[in-house]
């Protein structure tokens, strides 16, 4: 399954990329943070609204479970402003 998700995250189809970013949205403490970070980093330069919004949404949702990880991730990675704004809502 992980290889499928990674192939979606690298797709030219924005909707597959968006699913790749969001598929763990409600996993909470079961989130695979290495996979989440990898997928976000692969798409962090995207200017596509639906991708940048999804990155922020995924990080915002995970911040409800692990604020410190999200803070650290935001501090160590360059993301689009929309992604950062969405991710930071509950920090």
Buried (B, 14 or more C-beta within 10 A) or exposed (E): EEEEBBEBBEBEEBEBBBBBBBBBBEBEEEBEBEBBBBBBBBBBEBEEEEBBBBBBBBBBBBBEBBEEBBBEBBEEBEBBEBBBBBBBEEE
